[in-house]
Amino acid sequence: MSIILGVLAILSAIGVFSAIRIKRQAEKRIALRKKHYRAKLNEIKW
């Protein structure tokens, strides 16, 4: 029984870690897109 609980704990920890990593990557991508979009807007303004 304790082995099953240990495996579940490890799997949930891995799941949380990968979710955080995916979220960070998505945030970075969004930030890059915003920067790119602002640069385009500035080009249009000038």
ABEGO torsion letter per residue (X at the ends): XAAAAAAAAAAAAAAAAAAAAAAAAAAAAAAAAAAAAAAAAAAAAX
